[in-house]
Amino acid sequence: MGARRLVKRQLRRSQRQAATLWQQLTAPWRELLLQPMDRRKLRQIQQLARIDQVQWPAAWTGGSERLAFFSHYSPSGQLQRCMRRFLGDLVARGWPVLLISDQLNADSQQWCSDHQIGVLLRRNQGRDFGAFQDAWLALAAAGTAQQCHKLLLLNDSVYPVQNLQGSSWPQFLEGDCNGVVGFSDSFQNGYHLQSYALHIPQQVLQTPWWHDYWWHYPGWAGQKVAIRDGEIGLSQLCLRQGIALLPLHPVALLRARLASGALAEELRRWCSAEASHWMLQQWLAGGDHAVSAYSPAHFWAIPLLLEGMPFIKRVLLETNDSGCVDPLLIAAGPLGCVDWRELSDFLRPTTIGYAG
């Protein structure tokens, strides 16, 4: 192992240790200061104070037993082309959809109305798990939560591929009565299903602990809490309650596939030998790291697409801060996963200003 990698690893370990020590030392004082404020925020959430408007989808009020929550955000209130295609696919498959957003422009609201998609408008707080919290508590307040036997939790952090039918998307929608279904799992910071798409079965929805989770979830906080108490916390809660987590593309099998000759052969169908060799070298370069060092939906996006993954994470297309192999190297070409015309209103890349 190179000296540079050893230094970087030691620095990361030291940073984690320092952060842990600081949290331990300051935790009692933080709790004393923040508890009254947090209790006040939680009461407001429980009273549905963040919700400005809710219109349930027509198919749901008609007595359907399945429902999809879709967390959306756009600075301009625009419902993007690829998101309309995605939501339209859900409706066509018989799923009532509740779109949860802080704002929708007139055209987007009209499109939702035309496609019988419900809309919940709320204060933009708590990221996607805050949105799901408001939607579930509103559902309970309406007295229809017991009616829900299948629930999808979806967010707009991913781009849906063109051929949803040919992907693992139909299998995800089928769900599994024996556990929570997701697309990818991760060992980063604690084992969990990655939360951009989760299928929750009846055996979870009709338990007291499910409602209790949303009743007490700290849904006013930011990304770290959404990951710790939301994405990871919900998965860990399910495991403690004896509920299986069922990824359609398990990270352990995906990692083993990186070294298989089958992956190399499949890559050669879509790109040159040189490009295929380079990609494999990039993925295999982390072979001396533990599986907990990687987020599969980020680092192995291309192998996932070749397995039938229906989504590409938005951050890979916008900033790619982790330096992952760009999925557009094959996804926008012969593989045909991405329509370049949809990206202009889906992505929100950094705006760079130049002095005049």
Secondary structure as GFF3:
##gff-version 3
##sequence-region A 1 356
A	DSSP	alpha_helix	3	46	.	.	.	ID=ss1
A	DSSP	beta_strand	51	55	.	.	.	ID=ss2
A	DSSP	alpha_helix	58	61	.	.	.	ID=ss3
A	DSSP	beta_strand	66	71	.	.	.	ID=ss4
A	DSSP	alpha_helix	81	92	.	.	.	ID=ss5
A	DSSP	beta_strand	97	101	.	.	.	ID=ss6
A	DSSP	alpha_helix	106	114	.	.	.	ID=ss7
A	DSSP	beta_strand	118	122	.	.	.	ID=ss8
A	DSSP	alpha_helix	127	141	.	.	.	ID=ss9
A	DSSP	three_ten_helix	145	147	.	.	.	ID=ss10
A	DSSP	beta_strand	150	155	.	.	.	ID=ss11
A	DSSP	beta_strand	158	160	.	.	.	ID=ss12
A	DSSP	alpha_helix	169	174	.	.	.	ID=ss13
A	DSSP	beta_strand	179	186	.	.	.	ID=ss14
A	DSSP	beta_strand	192	193	.	.	.	ID=ss15
A	DSSP	beta_strand	197	200	.	.	.	ID=ss16
A	DSSP	alpha_helix	202	205	.	.	.	ID=ss17
A	DSSP	alpha_helix	208	216	.	.	.	ID=ss18
A	DSSP	alpha_helix	223	225	.	.	.	ID=ss19
A	DSSP	pi_helix	226	232	.	.	.	ID=ss20
A	DSSP	alpha_helix	233	240	.	.	.	ID=ss21
A	DSSP	beta_strand	244	249	.	.	.	ID=ss22
A	DSSP	alpha_helix	251	258	.	.	.	ID=ss23
A	DSSP	alpha_helix	261	270	.	.	.	ID=ss24
A	DSSP	alpha_helix	273	284	.	.	.	ID=ss25
A	DSSP	three_ten_helix	291	293	.	.	.	ID=ss26
A	DSSP	alpha_helix	296	299	.	.	.	ID=ss27
A	DSSP	alpha_helix	301	307	.	.	.	ID=ss28
A	DSSP	beta_strand	311	313	.	.	.	ID=ss29
A	DSSP	alpha_helix	314	318	.	.	.	ID=ss30
A	DSSP	alpha_helix	328	331	.	.	.	ID=ss31
A	DSSP	three_ten_helix	340	342	.	.	.	ID=ss32
A	DSSP	alpha_helix	343	346	.	.	.	ID=ss33
###
